[in-house]
Amino acid sequence: MVGRSAAASRTPRPTTGDPAPARTGRRPGNPDTRQAILDAARATFADLGYTGASMRKIANAAGVDPALVHHYFGTKENLFLATVEVPVDLPDLLQSIAAQGADGLGLRLARTMIAVWESPTGASLAAALRAAMADPARARMLREFLVPRIVGPLVGTLALPSDEVELRSGLLMTQILGVLAGRYLLAVEPLASLPTEQLAANVGATIQRYLTGPLAELTPVAGAMPITPGMPVVAGIHSGILEPAGGTAPAKRARTPRRGTDPAEQSRTPPSNGGATQTIRST
C-alpha cells in the first residue's frame, strides 16, 4: 500500500511550460448575447422589414460580431422565425408537402396547417398573427417573409405561367390566414367547432383551385356598374337597411317638413351623382 502510494507520487506531472490540452466541441452559448441579438433583430426587422434587414445590420444593432449572429442562428430565415417564436421549420415542412406533387396538394397543405396550429406550436403562431394584425410594422415584416420565403417556393413547384404566380400566391395567403383567424382567433361558428377533417377537406378544395384550377376572367355583365375608386356604394341607410346607389331600392316620396320640427331630421334629396339618385333619411 505504501509502495503503491510512493510510486504514484513519483508520476511525472506536466510543467508550467507544457501547453494545456485543447478543448473540443462547440463553444457554449451565452444566453445574454443570444437575447441581445434577438432583441436587435426584432427592432431591425420591424424598422426595415424582412428584405431590408441583414445579418450585418442586426449584428451592428446588437453590438456583436456578425459571425456570432451566424453562430447562434445560422441564417436570416432562422433568425426571423426565432424573433416571432415559431418553433417549427415552416420552409422545410412546406417543401416536403410540395415534393409529393400537385395532385392533392391543397388537402395536404390544409391538413398540415391545421395540425401545426392545433399543436403546442399554435400558441406562438397565434401570437405572431395577432401582433401582425395590430402592428403595421410587424405586418410588413411578416408579409415580406411569407411571400418570397414560404408561399413563393411552394407555388414555384407547380410550373405556373409567370403572370399567374403573384395572384395565386395572394389568393393562397388570404385563404390560409382567413381560416386561421376565423377559426382560432375570432372563433367564428360553425368554423370554430367543425371537425378537423371536414375543415381540411373544404379548405383544401379551395386551396387546390387557387393553386391549379382555372382563374376567373373579368367579363362584362349587362347592366352592371363598374367599380371605380371613390364611387358611392351606399346611398342611404334607413332602419338598418342598406340601399345601393343607382335606384335599385324603391323610390320613396320625400316628406314635407312639418311646422315645429327640426329640418335636420327631415329627408332631403341632394344633387344627383352620375345619374344615380341618392336618398338620405334619418333613422
Secondary structure, 3 states (H helix, E strand, C coil): CHHHHHHHHCCCCCCCCCCCCCCCCCCCCCHHHHHHHHHHHHHHHHHHHHHHCCHHHHHHHHCCCHHHHHHHHCCHHHHHHHHCCCCCCHHHHHHHHHCCCCCCHHHHHHHHHHHHHCCCCHHHHHHHHHHHHHCHHHHHHHHHHHHHHHHHHHHHCCCCCHHHHHHHHHHHHHHHHHHHHHHHHCCCCCCCCCCHHHHHHHHHHHHHHHHHCCCCCCCCCCCCCCCCCCCCCEEEEECCEEEECCCCCCCCCCCCCCCCCCHHHCCECCCCECCECCCECCC
